[in-house]
Every structure is written in C-alpha cells, then in structure tokens.
Amino acid sequence: MRVASGLSPTELLELTDAGAASDSAERGLLLLAAARPDLSADALEGFGLGARDAWVMDLRCATFGDELSGRVACPACATSLAVAISRDEIGLEPGEQGAAVPVWVELDGTVVEARTPDGSALLAAAAQPDVEAARRSLIASCVVQASAASGAIAPLDLPAAVLEAVGEAILAADPGAEVGVPLDCAVCAHRWTPVLDPVLFFWAELHAAGTQLLDDVHQLAAGYGWSEPEVLRLSASRRRRYVDRLLDV
C-alpha cells in the first residue's frame, strides 16, 4: 500500500496552516495523518519513527516527485553543493505495520526490555524545556523495564554503557529511523553521510510551496478578482502563466 495521490494545493495550504506553530514531532504526526487519513489519532501516535518517516516520504514523493533536490555544505571545505537524491537511494518504503518494535538488551548482568520510539514518545520529548530533559524523556518512554541481580532498576538509573547499548539496539531494530545519504564533494572529493530527516525536509518544501501559492492567489485575486478556490483549482503551470502576464514577465 502506498499513498494514492499527493497533496492538492488546498490541502497543502491547510496543512501548513495547521502546523505553522508546531514542533517537528507534531508536524511529523500531521504529515503522517495526511498520508494515512484512514487511521485514528491513537493509531498514528503508535507508529514507530521509521514507519512514520516512510509514509511521510511517500506523501512527499507523491506531492513533489521522486527526486529530492536541495543544497548542502561540505563539512570539509564548506562549499555549498547542489544535490539531487532519488527516492530509490533513500530506501524508505511504507508498510502496513507501523507499530514500535520491542528490543531486549543484556549487558554486564543488566537485562533491559525496551521499544523503539513512537509518536507519543517523540511528542513527550519535544515538550521538554531542553535537550537533556528531552533525552531523559525518551529514555523513560522507550525503556519498558530493567533489572539486575539486585532487583529492578529505574530507566533513568541505568549505567551509561547499558543505555548506549540500548540505543544501538533501537537503531538496529528500526533502521529507517536514521537514514544516511552518502555524498561526495565535487570540489575537494570529501565523502560523508549526512542524515536525512524526511519531516524537516518535506516541511521546508511545503512552506516554500505554500508561500508561492499565497503569492499567486494574491496576484490573481488583485489582477482578475478571482477567489482563492478559483485560483487553487488552476494547474500550477496555468497559475504561473497568468501571474507572468500580470507582471509582464
């Protein structure tokens, strides 16, 4: 199952309005809801991060196409590079099962039952006042229970080495939660693998597209007296041609 169609101009504007004052976790849920309108809010919050991002990427490609274009600075020489990444290079494919995945870790006599983060865990972490509080919130959300020979251990009391092992196990259990895209600098030949955040990337595109749509509506309403629904019903190319005529381009 994949997203049948991308966002219409009206849906795009409504979505960007709804998430204008939201954080990344809230926007992720908004995008997931747009991709899976058949699911309840509770079901959407139960999606693991990798599953959420796969559906967000699917909606993004259905809306803007299967190539992701942007600019990135080389960490070695600071050159600003234009990049184009295909959907196939990213590898995120949506599936029917989106729930968080259980994880078990045993290290130095400590046994931990954990789970990969879901939407509710991300929302709780995003609501914290700083990075350290967000980290602690994620630990509390993802560690189900832990114990050693001496008895039960509170998630936030686990040794650093155990928490590190749990984090590695979580990433292994949900590889789609952190998608790296190998890049080569055309200037200095440095090779690195930045992490792509589908929610941040897609939201930046939506914001830019929404701004352009509002500009088009303003120009055509002022020039021809058309309403917003009338303008948005036009194809993108036809809107552009009318705006160009108004501006004598």
C-alpha positions as YAML, in Angstrom:
chain: A
units: angstrom
residues:
- id: 1
  name: MET
  ca: [0.00, 0.00, 0.00]
- id: 2
  name: ARG
  ca: [1.26, 3.47, -0.92]
- id: 3
  name: VAL
  ca: [-0.17, 6.98, -0.93]
- id: 4
  name: ALA
  ca: [-2.60, 7.18, -3.86]
- id: 5
  name: SER
  ca: [-2.03, 10.84, -4.65]
- id: 6
  name: GLY
  ca: [-0.14, 13.86, -3.39]
- id: 7
  name: LEU
  ca: [-1.46, 16.91, -1.60]
- id: 8
  name: SER
  ca: [-3.72, 19.24, -3.57]
- id: 9
  name: PRO
  ca: [-2.98, 22.98, -3.38]
- id: 10
  name: THR
  ca: [-5.85, 23.44, -0.91]
- id: 11
  name: GLU
  ca: [-4.66, 20.54, 1.26]
- id: 12
  name: LEU
  ca: [-1.12, 21.90, 1.17]
- id: 13
  name: LEU
  ca: [-2.20, 25.30, 2.47]
- id: 14
  name: GLU
  ca: [-4.42, 23.78, 5.15]
- id: 15
  name: LEU
  ca: [-1.59, 21.51, 6.31]
- id: 16
  name: THR
  ca: [0.99, 24.28, 6.53]
- id: 17
  name: ASP
  ca: [-1.51, 26.46, 8.41]
- id: 18
  name: ALA
  ca: [-2.20, 23.65, 10.88]
- id: 19
  name: GLY
  ca: [1.50, 23.09, 11.59]
- id: 20
  name: ALA
  ca: [2.77, 26.66, 11.43]
- id: 21
  name: ALA
  ca: [3.34, 26.93, 15.19]
- id: 22
  name: SER
  ca: [4.11, 23.25, 15.78]
- id: 23
  name: ASP
  ca: [7.37, 21.47, 16.61]
- id: 24
  name: SER
  ca: [8.91, 18.74, 14.46]
- id: 25
  name: ALA
  ca: [7.21, 15.89, 16.33]
- id: 26
  name: GLU
  ca: [3.77, 17.49, 15.89]
- id: 27
  name: ARG
  ca: [4.46, 18.18, 12.22]
- id: 28
  name: GLY
  ca: [5.51, 14.56, 11.77]
- id: 29
  name: LEU
  ca: [2.12, 13.44, 13.06]
- id: 30
  name: LEU
  ca: [0.31, 15.96, 10.84]
- id: 31
  name: LEU
  ca: [2.15, 14.66, 7.78]
- id: 32
  name: LEU
  ca: [1.52, 11.05, 8.78]
- id: 33
  name: ALA
  ca: [-2.20, 11.83, 9.22]
- id: 34
  name: ALA
  ca: [-2.25, 13.37, 5.73]
- id: 35
  name: ALA
  ca: [-0.61, 10.22, 4.35]
- id: 36
  name: ARG
  ca: [-2.87, 7.85, 6.32]
- id: 37
  name: PRO
  ca: [-6.26, 9.57, 6.75]
- id: 38
  name: ASP
  ca: [-7.79, 6.13, 7.29]
- id: 39
  name: LEU
  ca: [-6.20, 5.78, 10.75]
- id: 40
  name: SER
  ca: [-7.20, 7.21, 14.13]
- id: 41
  name: ALA
  ca: [-5.06, 9.67, 16.09]
- id: 42
  name: ASP
  ca: [-4.17, 6.94, 18.61]
- id: 43
  name: ALA
  ca: [-3.06, 4.61, 15.84]
- id: 44
  name: LEU
  ca: [-0.91, 7.32, 14.27]
- id: 45
  name: GLU
  ca: [0.82, 8.10, 17.59]
- id: 46
  name: GLY
  ca: [1.68, 4.41, 17.88]
- id: 47
  name: PHE
  ca: [3.75, 4.42, 14.67]
- id: 48
  name: GLY
  ca: [7.48, 3.84, 15.08]
- id: 49
  name: LEU
  ca: [9.79, 6.55, 13.78]
- id: 50
  name: GLY
  ca: [10.98, 4.59, 10.74]
- id: 51
  name: ALA
  ca: [7.43, 3.65, 9.73]
- id: 52
  name: ARG
  ca: [6.27, 7.25, 10.17]
- id: 53
  name: ASP
  ca: [9.11, 8.59, 8.03]
- id: 54
  name: ALA
  ca: [8.44, 6.01, 5.30]
- id: 55
  name: TRP
  ca: [4.84, 7.23, 4.95]
- id: 56
  name: VAL
  ca: [5.93, 10.88, 5.14]
- id: 57
  name: MET
  ca: [8.46, 10.27, 2.35]
- id: 58
  name: ASP
  ca: [5.79, 8.52, 0.30]
- id: 59
  name: LEU
  ca: [3.46, 11.52, 0.65]
- id: 60
  name: ARG
  ca: [6.33, 13.85, -0.20]
- id: 61
  name: CYS
  ca: [7.17, 11.98, -3.41]
- id: 62
  name: ALA
  ca: [3.50, 11.74, -4.40]
- id: 63
  name: THR
  ca: [3.29, 15.53, -3.99]
- id: 64
  name: PHE
  ca: [6.60, 16.75, -5.45]
- id: 65
  name: GLY
  ca: [8.07, 13.81, -7.38]
- id: 66
  name: ASP
  ca: [10.63, 11.07, -6.74]
- id: 67
  name: GLU
  ca: [13.71, 13.33, -6.75]
- id: 68
  name: LEU
  ca: [14.75, 15.36, -3.70]
- id: 69
  name: SER
  ca: [16.71, 18.49, -4.57]
- id: 70
  name: GLY
  ca: [18.49, 20.84, -2.22]
- id: 71
  name: ARG
  ca: [21.78, 22.37, -1.13]
- id: 72
  name: VAL
  ca: [24.22, 21.14, 1.48]
- id: 73
  name: ALA
  ca: [27.55, 22.47, 2.77]
- id: 74
  name: CYS
  ca: [30.58, 20.19, 2.54]
- id: 75
  name: PRO
  ca: [31.88, 19.70, 6.12]
- id: 76
  name: ALA
  ca: [35.48, 19.61, 4.85]
- id: 77
  name: CYS
  ca: [35.70, 22.68, 2.60]
- id: 78
  name: ALA
  ca: [32.37, 24.45, 3.32]
- id: 79
  name: THR
  ca: [31.43, 24.57, -0.37]
- id: 80
  name: SER
  ca: [27.68, 24.86, -0.94]
- id: 81
  name: LEU
  ca: [26.68, 21.95, -3.15]
- id: 82
  name: ALA
  ca: [23.52, 21.35, -5.16]
- id: 83
  name: VAL
  ca: [22.35, 17.77, -4.65]
- id: 84
  name: ALA
  ca: [19.62, 15.65, -6.19]
- id: 85
  name: ILE
  ca: [18.71, 12.40, -4.42]
- id: 86
  name: SER
  ca: [16.37, 9.83, -5.91]
- id: 87
  name: ARG
  ca: [13.67, 8.05, -3.94]
- id: 88
  name: ASP
  ca: [15.44, 4.75, -4.56]
- id: 89
  name: GLU
  ca: [18.62, 5.99, -2.85]
- id: 90
  name: ILE
  ca: [16.68, 6.74, 0.34]
- id: 91
  name: GLY
  ca: [15.08, 3.33, 0.54]
- id: 92
  name: LEU
  ca: [12.16, 4.16, 2.84]
- id: 93
  name: GLU
  ca: [9.17, 2.06, 1.83]
- id: 94
  name: PRO
  ca: [5.85, 2.24, 3.72]
- id: 95
  name: GLY
  ca: [4.30, -0.91, 5.11]
- id: 96
  name: GLU
  ca: [1.08, -1.87, 6.78]
- id: 97
  name: GLN
  ca: [2.75, -2.49, 10.16]
- id: 98
  name: GLY
  ca: [3.82, 0.76, 11.76]
- id: 99
  name: ALA
  ca: [3.99, -0.04, 15.47]
- id: 100
  name: ALA
  ca: [7.08, 0.44, 17.61]
- id: 101
  name: VAL
  ca: [9.38, -2.61, 17.77]
- id: 102
  name: PRO
  ca: [10.30, -4.37, 21.03]
- id: 103
  name: VAL
  ca: [14.02, -4.58, 21.93]
- id: 104
  name: TRP
  ca: [15.90, -6.66, 24.53]
- id: 105
  name: VAL
  ca: [19.43, -5.97, 25.76]
- id: 106
  name: GLU
  ca: [21.58, -7.83, 28.28]
- id: 107
  name: LEU
  ca: [24.89, -6.30, 29.39]
- id: 108
  name: ASP
  ca: [27.02, -6.77, 32.50]
- id: 109
  name: GLY
  ca: [24.23, -8.58, 34.30]
- id: 110
  name: THR
  ca: [21.60, -5.95, 33.48]
- id: 111
  name: VAL
  ca: [18.60, -7.00, 31.41]
- id: 112
  name: VAL
  ca: [16.56, -4.33, 29.65]
- id: 113
  name: GLU
  ca: [13.27, -4.57, 27.81]
- id: 114
  name: ALA
  ca: [12.79, -1.52, 25.59]
- id: 115
  name: ARG
  ca: [10.96, -0.41, 22.46]
- id: 116
  name: THR
  ca: [11.70, 1.84, 19.55]
- id: 117
  name: PRO
  ca: [10.26, 5.38, 19.96]
- id: 118
  name: ASP
  ca: [6.78, 6.07, 18.61]
- id: 119
  name: GLY
  ca: [4.86, 9.28, 18.02]
- id: 120
  name: SER
  ca: [3.76, 9.65, 21.64]
- id: 121
  name: ALA
  ca: [7.37, 9.33, 22.85]
- id: 122
  name: LEU
  ca: [8.53, 11.96, 20.37]
- id: 123
  name: LEU
  ca: [5.73, 14.34, 21.39]
- id: 124
  name: ALA
  ca: [6.65, 13.95, 25.06]
- id: 125
  name: ALA
  ca: [10.34, 14.60, 24.34]
- id: 126
  name: ALA
  ca: [9.58, 17.63, 22.16]
- id: 127
  name: ALA
  ca: [7.58, 19.19, 25.00]
- id: 128
  name: GLN
  ca: [10.63, 19.24, 27.31]
- id: 129
  name: PRO
  ca: [12.44, 22.52, 28.03]
- id: 130
  name: ASP
  ca: [15.93, 21.45, 26.89]
- id: 131
  name: VAL
  ca: [17.96, 18.72, 25.19]
- id: 132
  name: GLU
  ca: [18.89, 16.89, 28.39]
- id: 133
  name: ALA
  ca: [15.28, 16.79, 29.56]
- id: 134
  name: ALA
  ca: [14.23, 15.52, 26.13]
- id: 135
  name: ARG
  ca: [16.86, 12.76, 26.34]
- id: 136
  name: ARG
  ca: [15.59, 11.70, 29.75]
- id: 137
  name: SER
  ca: [12.02, 11.73, 28.48]
- id: 138
  name: LEU
  ca: [12.94, 9.42, 25.59]
- id: 139
  name: ILE
  ca: [14.72, 7.04, 27.95]
- id: 140
  name: ALA
  ca: [11.68, 6.92, 30.22]
- id: 141
  name: SER
  ca: [9.38, 6.32, 27.24]
- id: 142
  name: CYS
  ca: [11.50, 3.67, 25.49]
- id: 143
  name: VAL
  ca: [12.75, 1.59, 28.43]
- id: 144
  name: VAL
  ca: [9.85, -0.64, 29.46]
- id: 145
  name: GLN
  ca: [11.61, -2.33, 32.36]
- id: 146
  name: ALA
  ca: [15.12, -3.14, 33.55]
- id: 147
  name: SER
  ca: [16.60, -5.38, 36.21]
- id: 148
  name: ALA
  ca: [19.84, -6.79, 37.63]
- id: 149
  name: ALA
  ca: [20.65, -9.34, 40.31]
- id: 150
  name: SER
  ca: [19.88, -6.71, 42.93]
- id: 151
  name: GLY
  ca: [16.37, -6.13, 41.55]
- id: 152
  name: ALA
  ca: [14.50, -3.69, 39.35]
- id: 153
  name: ILE
  ca: [16.29, -0.59, 38.02]
- id: 154
  name: ALA
  ca: [14.56, 2.65, 37.07]
- id: 155
  name: PRO
  ca: [15.19, 3.57, 33.42]
- id: 156
  name: LEU
  ca: [16.98, 6.81, 34.32]
- id: 157
  name: ASP
  ca: [19.27, 4.96, 36.75]
- id: 158
  name: LEU
  ca: [20.70, 2.62, 34.13]
- id: 159
  name: PRO
  ca: [24.50, 2.84, 33.60]
- id: 160
  name: ALA
  ca: [25.69, 4.85, 30.61]
- id: 161
  name: ALA
  ca: [27.13, 1.77, 28.91]
- id: 162
  name: VAL
  ca: [23.79, -0.02, 29.14]
- id: 163
  name: LEU
  ca: [21.91, 2.99, 27.79]
- id: 164
  name: GLU
  ca: [24.36, 3.20, 24.90]
- id: 165
  name: ALA
  ca: [23.77, -0.48, 24.12]
- id: 166
  name: VAL
  ca: [20.00, 0.07, 24.26]
- id: 167
  name: GLY
  ca: [20.31, 3.00, 21.86]
- id: 168
  name: GLU
  ca: [22.33, 0.90, 19.41]
- id: 169
  name: ALA
  ca: [19.78, -1.92, 19.65]
- id: 170
  name: ILE
  ca: [16.93, 0.50, 18.99]
- id: 171
  name: LEU
  ca: [18.63, 1.83, 15.85]
- id: 172
  name: ALA
  ca: [19.27, -1.73, 14.67]
- id: 173
  name: ALA
  ca: [15.62, -2.65, 15.27]
- id: 174
  name: ASP
  ca: [14.32, 0.40, 13.37]
- id: 175
  name: PRO
  ca: [16.94, 1.23, 10.70]
- id: 176
  name: GLY
  ca: [14.52, 3.56, 8.92]
- id: 177
  name: ALA
  ca: [14.63, 5.89, 11.93]
- id: 178
  name: GLU
  ca: [18.01, 7.26, 10.80]
- id: 179
  name: VAL
  ca: [18.56, 7.41, 7.04]
- id: 180
  name: GLY
  ca: [22.03, 8.38, 5.87]
- id: 181
  name: VAL
  ca: [22.63, 9.60, 2.32]
- id: 182
  name: PRO
  ca: [26.23, 9.20, 1.04]
- id: 183
  name: LEU
  ca: [27.51, 12.35, -0.68]
- id: 184
  name: ASP
  ca: [30.75, 13.32, -2.44]
- id: 185
  name: CYS
  ca: [32.05, 16.89, -2.63]
- id: 186
  name: ALA
  ca: [32.70, 17.89, -6.24]
- id: 187
  name: VAL
  ca: [35.36, 20.38, -5.08]
- id: 188
  name: CYS
  ca: [37.51, 18.54, -2.51]
- id: 189
  name: ALA
  ca: [36.29, 14.93, -3.04]
- id: 190
  name: HIS
  ca: [35.39, 14.58, 0.64]
- id: 191
  name: ARG
  ca: [32.84, 11.80, 1.23]
- id: 192
  name: TRP
  ca: [30.38, 11.91, 4.10]
- id: 193
  name: THR
  ca: [26.94, 10.61, 5.02]
- id: 194
  name: PRO
  ca: [24.55, 13.24, 6.38]
- id: 195
  name: VAL
  ca: [21.30, 12.07, 7.98]
- id: 196
  name: LEU
  ca: [18.12, 12.95, 6.10]
- id: 197
  name: ASP
  ca: [15.12, 13.96, 8.23]
- id: 198
  name: PRO
  ca: [12.07, 13.45, 5.98]
- id: 199
  name: VAL
  ca: [9.82, 15.58, 8.19]
- id: 200
  name: LEU
  ca: [12.16, 18.59, 8.24]
- id: 201
  name: PHE
  ca: [12.92, 18.28, 4.52]
- id: 202
  name: PHE
  ca: [9.29, 17.89, 3.44]
- id: 203
  name: TRP
  ca: [8.09, 20.65, 5.75]
- id: 204
  name: ALA
  ca: [10.62, 23.11, 4.31]
- id: 205
  name: GLU
  ca: [9.36, 22.27, 0.83]
- id: 206
  name: LEU
  ca: [5.73, 22.66, 1.92]
- id: 207
  name: HIS
  ca: [6.46, 26.04, 3.49]
- id: 208
  name: ALA
  ca: [8.13, 27.28, 0.28]
- id: 209
  name: ALA
  ca: [5.32, 25.91, -1.90]
- id: 210
  name: GLY
  ca: [2.67, 27.36, 0.40]
- id: 211
  name: THR
  ca: [4.30, 30.79, 0.28]
- id: 212
  name: GLN
  ca: [4.36, 30.64, -3.52]
- id: 213
  name: LEU
  ca: [0.70, 29.61, -3.61]
- id: 214
  name: LEU
  ca: [-0.32, 32.51, -1.38]
- id: 215
  name: ASP
  ca: [1.64, 34.91, -3.59]
- id: 216
  name: ASP
  ca: [-0.12, 33.52, -6.67]
- id: 217
  name: VAL
  ca: [-3.54, 33.86, -5.04]
- id: 218
  name: HIS
  ca: [-2.75, 37.44, -4.04]
- id: 219
  name: GLN
  ca: [-1.58, 38.40, -7.53]
- id: 220
  name: LEU
  ca: [-4.51, 36.77, -9.35]
- id: 221
  name: ALA
  ca: [-7.11, 37.98, -6.88]
- id: 222
  name: ALA
  ca: [-5.80, 41.53, -7.23]
- id: 223
  name: GLY
  ca: [-5.44, 41.31, -11.01]
- id: 224
  name: TYR
  ca: [-8.55, 39.38, -12.01]
- id: 225
  name: GLY
  ca: [-10.77, 39.40, -8.94]
- id: 226
  name: TRP
  ca: [-10.66, 35.60, -8.62]
- id: 227
  name: SER
  ca: [-11.32, 33.89, -5.29]
- id: 228
  name: GLU
  ca: [-8.80, 31.64, -3.57]
- id: 229
  name: PRO
  ca: [-10.69, 28.43, -4.52]
- id: 230
  name: GLU
  ca: [-10.81, 29.57, -8.16]
- id: 231
  name: VAL
  ca: [-7.07, 30.23, -8.21]
- id: 232
  name: LEU
  ca: [-6.20, 26.96, -6.49]
- id: 233
  name: ARG
  ca: [-8.26, 24.97, -8.98]
- id: 234
  name: LEU
  ca: [-5.87, 26.06, -11.74]
- id: 235
  name: SER
  ca: [-2.89, 23.86, -12.53]
- id: 236
  name: ALA
  ca: [0.49, 25.15, -11.33]
- id: 237
  name: SER
  ca: [1.64, 25.91, -14.88]
- id: 238
  name: ARG
  ca: [-1.52, 27.82, -15.72]
- id: 239
  name: ARG
  ca: [-1.34, 29.85, -12.49]
- id: 240
  name: ARG
  ca: [2.24, 30.74, -13.36]
- id: 241
  name: ARG
  ca: [1.31, 31.83, -16.88]
- id: 242
  name: TYR
  ca: [-1.44, 34.13, -15.60]
- id: 243
  name: VAL
  ca: [0.85, 35.63, -12.95]
- id: 244
  name: ASP
  ca: [3.58, 36.19, -15.57]
- id: 245
  name: ARG
  ca: [1.10, 38.11, -17.72]
- id: 246
  name: LEU
  ca: [0.11, 40.29, -14.79]
- id: 247
  name: LEU
  ca: [3.74, 41.03, -14.04]
- id: 248
  name: ASP
  ca: [4.63, 41.42, -17.75]
- id: 249
  name: VAL
  ca: [7.32, 38.76, -17.45]
...
